Amino acid sequence: MEPVFSFLEQHLELTYIVILSIFLGVEVISRVPSVLHTPLMSGANAIHGVVIIGAIIVMGQASDENYLALILGFLAVILGTINVVGGFVVTDRMLEMFKSKKTK
């Protein structure tokens, strides 16, 4: 665990920014009315698409010995993909509610 703590000590300011942005994101999302969740889901899908591309780039440029970057990049790709697919499924289901029903 030595390299992880060394990395955090070297990048302490970035670590604080990430932690504070997590708290800020939770506060902002928790105060959004339910009417706006569908448009926000579409925006979140676009953002996570960028996260996936960034994670692939980081993994491609990381050296073979940099296991931390490879593991974090892999996790970012997996979690971002799950979030994008889940977001599209939820958005599709919500939009289905507004379609007119055809009678037989």
Buried (B, 14 or more C-beta within 10 A) or exposed (E): EEEEEEEEEEEEEEEEEEEEEEEEEEEEEEEEEEEEBBEBBEEBBEBBBEBBEBBBEBBEEBEEEBEEBBEBBBEBBEBBBEBBEBBEEBBEEEEEEEEEEEEE
